[in-house]
């Protein structure tokens, strides 16, 4: 797909002005300040707002360095420690940490990248408060396998790490030295999660006020170790000016919308999900149906081709099964307005039946989830799909499916930004799967979900996820809230299984426990 010079919409297609016209459901995600993730620019604004409000910058640096030192002392026995300081404020935090550890009688050595005289501002003040030796950076600092505090570079590094700093980081990793990172492991970009040449694998990372997107990227998850977010005196009220648009996924965002049992309930009050099934991968729709039912949908119908009707009829007895030969037949099924949530894609096949059924579903402007085959079938005509999206829609691609639908966005390093642009372009909420799943809304809001397990890398897990999402949408959750809830619940099921050998069928059994835990979490 070719972008125009503004990079905002495909050439030959008008801007998606209808996106902003979609009214958000009252059962939408509820932002929580304590879960906000801040970009590097937003964190700089938070610092500036705190200073403008009367908190001196040196007080912020003092609190940050003291917090790092306290984290080291709390989690490690007293031992030789080397503090690697860079030329900016990250290095200033390192000087403060070194001073506190030395005061607590830790054996401390400090190495600085560059000249002490070149330090400026708060970093110069911090260096002046350190009374010990300042050695130039060298590999000799790591002799004897000391504990290492990485205070070389902060989250906004703009170029790859090279020279002696790079050599030190390589040695940290090669020798698996225990490292505590200040803000981020040096070289991990705080916004994109991209590795700027190299970055240490830390045992612990101490960051300040709020975490950043990069902490929860795939590389962040690999390199940050235990993440500690410390209060250093920035008033939470600064978030009112920043207005965050990104959050870490947790039940607090959406738990109030989960349906509670009511004495007046019957199956239709809990929603009727309809799933388009296919002839070959017949297990996919069945897994989705089970996920939807366990998530609370009152009824789930599987719409099957005639050739495999018996397969679906002989399966789980609680699944309703109906014949659906083609997209036209699927459209006629949807004339029943009680079918308020629709899932197309799991095992439905990449062909005209799936394409026309998806368009029929989108024409109803009811809640629709498009997964797997329903995404791939539009890979050669994404504009056709995007033009048809006028209601509450959730797309749930993995990276491969995302590339097929949004090939020009795959070069963007920041996963959050890729998902946001895809959501804005398509008019749908996009759940971009992975260990760092991103859920993005067309209005720019986004959530990162890392509440999951590597065990989810198994066939059929995505079908269960799509089923949970459509089951929640059948109960009235907006696509954004349903996607965030489904991602967390799905991951929680895997964590509850808690041992090797997880298969997709195991996830379904744990959905009730995950729902109960989500409702009980404060």
C-alpha positions in Angstrom: 0.0 0.0 0.0 1.4 3.5 -1.0 1.0 6.4 1.4 0.5 10.0 0.5 3.1 12.6 1.4 1.5 13.1 4.8 1.7 9.4 5.5 -1.8 9.4 6.9 -4.0 7.7 4.4 -3.6 5.5 1.3 -3.5 7.3 -2.0 -6.8 7.3 -3.8 -8.8 6.9 -0.7 -10.3 9.7 1.4 -9.3 10.2 5.0 -11.3 8.2 7.5 -13.4 11.0 8.8 -16.0 8.5 10.0 -13.7 7.2 12.6 -14.2 10.0 15.0 -18.0 9.7 14.5 -18.1 6.3 16.2 -19.6 6.9 19.6 -17.6 5.0 22.3 -19.6 2.5 24.3 -20.4 3.5 27.9 -18.8 0.1 28.7 -15.4 1.3 27.4 -12.0 1.2 29.0 -11.6 3.4 32.1 -8.1 5.1 32.2 -6.2 4.7 35.5 -3.4 7.1 36.2 -1.4 4.5 38.2 -1.3 2.3 35.0 -0.2 5.1 32.7 2.9 4.6 30.6 4.8 7.7 29.5 6.9 8.3 26.5 10.3 9.9 26.9 8.8 13.3 25.9 5.9 12.9 28.3 8.3 12.0 31.1 10.4 15.1 30.4 7.1 17.1 30.6 6.4 15.5 34.0 9.9 16.4 35.3 9.4 20.0 34.0 6.0 20.3 35.5 7.3 19.1 38.9 10.1 21.6 38.8 7.8 24.4 37.7 5.5 23.4 40.6 8.3 23.9 43.1 10.2 20.6 43.3 13.9 21.4 42.6 15.6 19.3 40.0 18.3 18.3 42.3 15.7 16.9 44.7 14.4 14.7 41.9 17.9 13.5 41.1 18.7 12.9 44.8 15.5 10.9 45.2 16.2 8.9 42.1 19.8 8.0 43.0 18.8 7.1 46.6 16.0 4.8 45.3 18.5 3.0 43.1 20.9 2.6 46.0 18.1 1.3 48.2 17.0 -1.2 45.6 20.6 -2.5 45.4 20.9 -2.8 49.1 17.5 -4.5 49.5 18.1 -7.2 46.9 21.9 -7.9 47.2 24.3 -8.7 49.9 27.0 -6.1 50.5 29.7 -6.6 48.0 32.0 -4.6 45.6 29.9 -2.5 43.3 30.9 -0.6 40.2 28.7 2.4 39.0 29.0 3.2 35.3 28.0 6.8 34.8 27.2 8.5 31.5 27.5 12.2 30.6 23.8 13.1 31.3 21.2 13.0 34.0 21.3 9.2 34.0 24.9 9.5 35.0 23.9 12.0 37.7 21.5 9.5 39.2 24.5 7.1 39.3 26.7 9.5 41.2 23.9 9.9 43.8 23.5 6.1 44.1 27.2 5.7 44.5 27.3 8.3 47.3 24.5 6.6 49.3 26.0 3.1 48.9 29.4 4.3 50.0 27.7 6.0 53.0 26.3 2.5 53.8 29.8 1.1 53.7 29.6 -0.7 50.4 32.9 -0.9 48.5 32.1 1.4 45.5 34.1 2.3 42.4 32.8 4.8 39.9 33.6 5.1 36.2 32.6 8.1 34.0 32.2 8.3 30.3 33.8 11.6 29.4 35.2 14.4 31.6 33.8 15.4 34.9 34.3 19.0 34.0 31.9 18.5 31.0 28.9 17.6 33.2 26.2 20.2 33.3 23.2 21.1 35.4 21.9 18.7 38.0 24.4 16.0 36.8 27.3 18.4 37.6 25.8 19.0 41.1 25.5 15.2 41.6 29.1 14.6 40.6 30.1 17.4 43.0 28.4 15.6 45.8 30.6 12.4 45.2 33.8 12.5 47.2 35.3 9.3 45.9 37.6 8.7 42.9 36.1 9.1 39.4 37.9 6.7 37.0 37.6 6.8 33.2 35.5 4.1 31.8 37.6 1.0 31.1 37.1 -2.8 31.0 39.3 -3.0 34.1 36.4 -1.7 36.2 34.7 -5.1 35.8 37.6 -7.2 37.0 36.6 -9.3 40.0 33.0 -9.7 38.8 31.5 -6.8 40.8 27.8 -5.9 41.0 27.2 -3.3 38.4 24.9 -0.2 38.3 24.3 0.8 34.7 23.8 4.6 34.7 25.3 5.2 31.3 22.4 6.3 29.1 18.8 7.1 29.6 15.6 6.1 27.7 15.9 8.7 24.9 19.2 7.6 23.4 19.3 8.7 19.7 22.2 6.7 18.3 23.7 3.2 18.7 26.1 2.6 21.6 29.7 2.2 20.5 33.3 2.6 21.8 34.2 1.8 25.4 30.6 2.0 26.6 29.7 -0.7 24.0 32.6 -2.9 25.0 31.6 -2.7 28.7 28.0 -3.7 27.8 29.2 -6.6 25.7 31.3 -7.8 28.6 28.4 -7.4 31.1 26.4 -9.7 28.9 29.2 -12.1 27.9 30.1 -12.7 31.6 26.5 -12.5 32.8 27.5 -9.9 35.5 24.7 -8.9 37.8 23.5 -5.5 36.7 21.0 -3.0 38.1 19.9 -0.5 35.4 18.9 3.1 36.1 15.7 4.0 34.2 16.4 1.6 31.4 19.2 -0.8 30.5 21.4 1.5 28.4 20.6 1.1 24.8 17.0 0.1 25.2 14.9 2.9 23.7 12.2 4.0 26.2 9.6 4.6 23.5 10.0 2.0 20.8 11.8 -0.8 22.8 14.4 -0.9 20.0 17.9 -1.9 20.9 20.3 0.9 20.0 23.2 -1.3 19.0 23.4 -3.2 22.3 22.0 -3.2 25.8 22.8 -5.1 29.0 20.6 -7.9 30.4 19.8 -6.5 33.8 18.6 -8.3 36.9 16.6 -5.3 38.0 15.7 -2.0 36.5 14.7 1.0 38.6 12.7 3.7 36.8 10.9 6.7 38.1 7.3 8.0 38.4 5.8 5.9 35.6 7.2 3.2 33.4 7.7 3.7 29.7 6.5 1.7 26.6 10.0 0.3 26.1 10.0 -1.4 29.4 7.1 -3.6 28.3 8.4 -4.2 24.7 9.7 -7.7 23.8 13.3 -6.5 24.3 12.3 -4.7 27.5 10.8 -7.9 28.9 14.0 -9.7 28.0 16.4 -7.1 29.4 14.9 -5.2 32.3 14.6 -8.0 34.7 12.5 -7.1 37.7 11.1 -3.6 37.0 10.7 -1.2 40.0 8.8 2.0 39.4 9.8 4.4 42.1 8.1 7.6 43.5 10.7 10.4 43.5 8.4 13.3 44.4 6.8 14.1 41.1 3.1 15.0 41.9 0.6 12.6 40.2 -1.4 15.7 39.3 1.1 16.4 36.5 -0.7 13.7 34.5 -3.8 15.9 34.2 -1.7 18.2 31.9 0.0 15.3 30.1 -3.2 13.3 29.5 -1.6 9.9 28.9 -2.9 7.8 26.0 -1.2 4.5 26.8 -1.6 2.2 29.8 -0.4 -1.1 31.1 -3.2 -3.6 30.9 -4.8 -4.6 34.2 -8.3 -5.4 35.4 -8.7 -2.0 36.9 -9.2 -0.6 33.4 -12.2 -2.8 32.5 -13.3 -4.9 35.4 -16.3 -2.7 36.2 -17.8 -3.7 32.8 -17.6 -7.4 33.4 -21.1 -8.7 33.6 -22.3 -9.8 37.1 -25.0 -12.4 37.5 -28.5 -10.9 37.8 -31.6 -12.8 38.9 -33.4 -11.5 35.8 -30.8 -12.8 33.4 -31.7 -15.2 30.6 -29.5 -16.4 27.7 -30.4 -13.6 25.4 -29.6 -10.9 27.9 -26.0 -12.2 28.0 -25.7 -12.0 24.2 -25.7 -14.3 21.2 -22.4 -14.8 19.4 -22.3 -16.2 15.9 -19.1 -17.7 14.5 -18.4 -18.6 10.9 -16.8 -22.0 10.7 -14.9 -23.7 7.9 -14.4 -27.2 6.4 -10.8 -27.9 7.2 -9.6 -26.5 10.6 -12.8 -27.5 12.3 -11.2 -27.2 15.8 -10.7 -23.5 15.5 -14.3 -22.4 15.5 -15.0 -24.9 18.3 -12.3 -23.4 20.5 -13.6 -19.9 19.8 -17.1 -21.0 20.7 -15.9 -22.5 24.0 -14.0 -19.3 24.8 -17.1 -17.2 24.1 -19.3 -19.3 26.2 -16.9 -19.4 29.1 -16.5 -15.7 28.9 -20.2 -15.3 29.5 -22.0 -15.2 26.2 -25.5 -16.6 26.6 -25.6 -18.4 23.3 -23.0 -19.3 20.7 -23.9 -20.5 17.2 -21.4 -22.1 14.8 -22.3 -21.5 11.2 -20.9 -24.5 9.3 -20.6 -25.5 5.6 -22.9 -28.5 4.8 -19.9 -30.9 4.3 -18.8 -30.8 7.9 -22.1 -30.3 9.7 -21.8 -33.7 11.4 -18.4 -32.7 12.8 -19.8 -29.7 14.6 -23.0 -31.5 15.7 -21.0 -34.3 17.3 -18.8 -31.8 19.2 -19.5 -29.8 22.3 -23.3 -30.1 23.1 -23.6 -26.6 24.3 -22.7 -25.1 20.9 -25.6 -24.3 18.6 -24.9 -25.4 15.0 -26.5 -24.1 11.8 -25.9 -24.6 8.1 -24.3 -21.7 6.2 -23.1 -22.5 2.7 -21.9 -19.1 1.6 -21.8 -15.4 2.5 -25.3 -14.8 1.4 -26.6 -17.5 3.8 -24.5 -15.9 6.6 -26.1 -12.5 5.9 -29.6 -14.1 6.2 -28.6 -15.6 9.6 -27.8 -12.1 10.7 -31.3 -10.9 9.9 -32.0 -12.1 13.5 -31.0 -9.0 15.4 -30.5 -11.0 18.6 -27.2 -12.2 17.0 -25.4 -9.2 18.5 -21.8 -10.2 18.2 -20.1 -11.9 15.3 -16.7 -13.7 14.9 -15.2 -14.5 11.5 -11.8 -16.0 10.8 -10.9 -18.9 13.0 -10.7 -21.8 10.6 -13.2 -20.2 8.2 -10.9 -20.4 5.2 -9.3 -17.8 2.9 -11.9 -17.6 0.2 -15.0 -15.8 -1.1 -17.3 -17.3 1.6 -15.2 -15.7 4.3 -14.8 -12.4 2.5 -18.5 -12.0 1.7 -19.6 -13.2 5.2 -17.2 -10.6 6.7 -18.7 -7.8 4.6 -22.2 -9.0 5.6 -21.3 -8.9 9.2 -19.8 -5.4 9.0 -22.9 -4.2 7.2 -25.0 -4.9 10.3 -22.8 -2.4 12.3 -23.0 -4.8 15.2 -20.1 -6.0 17.2 -17.7 -7.8 14.9 -14.3 -9.6 15.6 -12.2 -10.4 12.5 -9.4 -12.8 13.1 -7.0 -15.0 11.2 -8.5 -15.9 7.8 -10.9 -13.0 7.9 -7.8 -10.7 7.9 -5.8 -12.6 5.4 -8.7 -12.7 2.9 -8.5 -8.9 2.5 -4.7 -8.8 2.1 -5.0 -7.9 -1.5 -7.8 -5.4 -1.0 -7.4 -3.8 2.4 -9.2 -0.6 1.3 -12.4 -2.7 0.7 -12.3 -3.9 4.3 -11.5 -0.5 5.8 -14.4 1.1 3.9 -16.8 -1.5 5.2 -15.9 -0.8 8.9 -18.5 1.6 10.2 -19.4 0.0 13.6 -17.7 -1.6 16.6 -15.0 -3.8 15.1 -12.0 -5.6 16.6 -9.1 -6.9 14.4 -6.9 -9.5 16.1 -3.8 -10.1 13.9 -0.5 -11.7 14.7 2.6 -10.0 13.2 2.3 -12.0 10.0 -1.4 -11.2 9.4 -0.6 -7.6 10.3 2.0 -7.4 7.6 -0.5 -8.7 5.0 -3.0 -6.0 5.8 -0.6 -3.1 6.6 2.6 -3.8 4.7 3.8 -0.2 4.8 3.6 0.0 8.6 5.9 -2.9 9.3 9.0 -0.7 9.2 7.9 1.3 12.2 10.0 0.1 15.1 7.5 1.0 17.9 4.8 -1.7 18.1 2.5 0.8 19.8 2.8 3.2 16.9 2.3 0.5 14.3 -0.9 -0.6 16.0 -2.1 3.0 16.5 -1.7 3.8 12.8 -3.4 0.6 11.8 -6.4 1.4 14.0 -6.7 4.9 12.7 -6.4 3.8 9.1 -8.9 0.9 9.4 -11.4 2.4 11.8 -11.2 -0.7 14.0 -9.6 -1.5 17.3 -6.5 -3.5 16.6 -5.2 -6.2 18.9 -1.6 -6.9 17.7 -0.6 -10.2 19.3 2.7 -11.2 20.9 4.4 -11.3 24.2 3.9 -7.6 24.3 0.4 -7.5 22.9 -0.8 -4.0 21.9 -4.4 -3.0 21.8 -5.0 0.3 19.9 -8.1 2.3 19.3 -8.7 4.6 16.3 -8.7 7.6 18.7 -5.1 7.0 19.7 -5.6 5.3 23.0 -3.6 2.1 23.5 -2.9 -0.6 26.1 0.1 -3.0 26.4 -0.6 -6.4 27.8 2.3 -8.5 29.2 0.2 -10.6 31.6 0.8 -13.8 29.7 3.0 -16.9 29.4 5.3 -18.2 26.7 3.1 -21.3 26.8 0.6 -19.4 24.6 2.8 -20.2 21.6 0.6 -23.1 20.7 -1.9 -23.8 18.0 -5.4 -22.7 18.8 -4.5 -20.2 21.5 -5.5 -17.3 19.3 -8.9 -18.9 18.5 -9.6 -19.0 22.3 -8.6 -15.3 22.5 -10.9 -14.3 19.7 -13.7 -16.3 21.3 -13.2 -14.6 24.7 -13.3 -11.2 22.9 -16.5 -11.9 21.0 -18.1 -13.3 24.1 -17.4 -10.1 26.0 -18.6 -7.9 23.1 -21.8 -10.0 23.1 -22.3 -8.8 26.7 -21.9 -5.2 25.7 -18.2 -4.3 26.2 -16.7 -1.9 23.6 -14.1 -3.5 21.3 -11.4 -1.6 23.2 -12.4 -2.8 26.6 -13.2 -6.3 25.4 -9.8 -6.6 23.7 -8.0 -5.5 26.8 -10.0 -7.8 29.0 -9.7 -10.7 26.6 -5.9 -10.3 26.4 -5.5 -10.2 30.2 -7.9 -13.1 30.8 -6.3 -15.2 28.1 -2.8 -14.6 29.6 -4.1 -15.3 33.1 -5.5 -18.7 32.0 -2.0 -19.6 30.7 -0.4 -18.5 33.9 -2.9 -20.5 36.0 -2.0 -23.6 34.0 1.5 -22.9 35.2 3.5 -25.8 33.8 4.9 -27.1 30.5 2.6 -28.8 28.1 -0.1 -26.1 27.8 -2.5 -26.6 24.8 -5.3 -24.4 23.7 -8.0 -26.7 25.2 -6.4 -26.1 28.7 -7.1 -22.3 28.5 -10.8 -22.7 28.3 -11.0 -24.6 31.6 -9.3 -21.7 33.4 -11.5 -18.8 32.1 -14.0 -18.9 35.0 -11.1 -18.6 37.5 -9.5 -15.8 35.5 -12.8 -13.9 35.4 -13.3 -14.3 39.1 -9.8 -13.1 39.8 -10.3 -10.1 37.5 -13.5 -9.1 39.2 -11.9 -9.4 42.7 -8.7 -7.4 41.8 -8.6 -3.8 43.1 
